[in-house]
């Protein structure tokens, strides 16, 4: 691991683009960097861009991280890029797919765009992972996948893996405080003995600032945490002490992660999409591995109690999160746009590229065999989905050669009775990621013509069924190629 130093090679006016600039850490980081760098905040939300007007030294760009060309525009003229993004909150009226796949696609777009724009460094804030990564649940594996995606280009990547972050406005902290305030006694499963290392948001910002524009940290990964490791049970009791409350706990010899999530969801007052990954994180021992960055941080690190006291009011309630006030407006914009996003993960057969997968999809579609649906492919790259026996065109997919670089094949939805929104009502892409072993089949910004209550129970389900059947087709093709058997679907 590279030695940490204070050297800087960029001048004080270098430009730093921050994806996730309006988030929990991003807001505090902007405050810390504003006097030293020109900042560009990237946000997909026009509401949040308006709430954070441009000032001297700080500007905002609308940036949909699912659109690689929008990300390239967002990173134009950036010297350094900071990635603080997760996909916990919806980005479309209907989203199909796992959070891990949504995150992976955005990270891949970010890394490719950074390379295309000549960015000197990507700085990523991830989370601690257990020492043994052989049997991790999907929410934890996605952290490592994001690192792989961000580090897959020639742009140097610096990764900070942080423990649970303690600061005003943090979702995890609000959940913890709600549990302690609402439950005078708690029966805890055995996984609450696993140790982690929570860290003050102030110290996370210090670490990010220390790594930014610091060549000594390029292509390095650092665990960072607070000065003391502690178990989840200890955190509950220490939180009660800070709030001046007496709480009793009883630890029982059972795991039951799903029951734990339901319990935390009920009394913590946070949505399942946020509770589930937090509980998954706490179930595993994730202590900081000794490193020079952690040694540097601990010289002036805040304790858990100090960070917690600074994040609550005089009544022990979490300080308000100003971002929450904008969420209803964000939801209204998403509702008004009324588009669909659907991302499915598939295996990439040996020796296949994204182009091979897209070609296989077009060859496979006409053999679907649906009684009322016929797919006609013309010129090899335009697919018409037609209704039998009338011949009515329901959807048309047209290959976009000018938007299909290596590793990505793009089709536009250009017409059909089931598509709304003009000439282009969405796009379907096949993206090759994770060293070529994985394909992400992603439908973006599709605007359905059917009323939503009909679309959700018909066309949306049909799309998922088609993608799942194609995934099984690729799985079978991969197995046949791996076994050396000739394939009836060979190119």
Order of alpha helices (4+ residues) and beta strands (2+ residues): beta-alpha-beta-alpha-beta-alpha-beta-beta-alpha-beta-alpha-beta-beta-alpha-beta-beta-beta-alpha-beta-beta-alpha-beta-alpha-alpha-alpha-alpha-alpha-beta-alpha-beta-beta-beta-beta-beta-beta-alpha-alpha
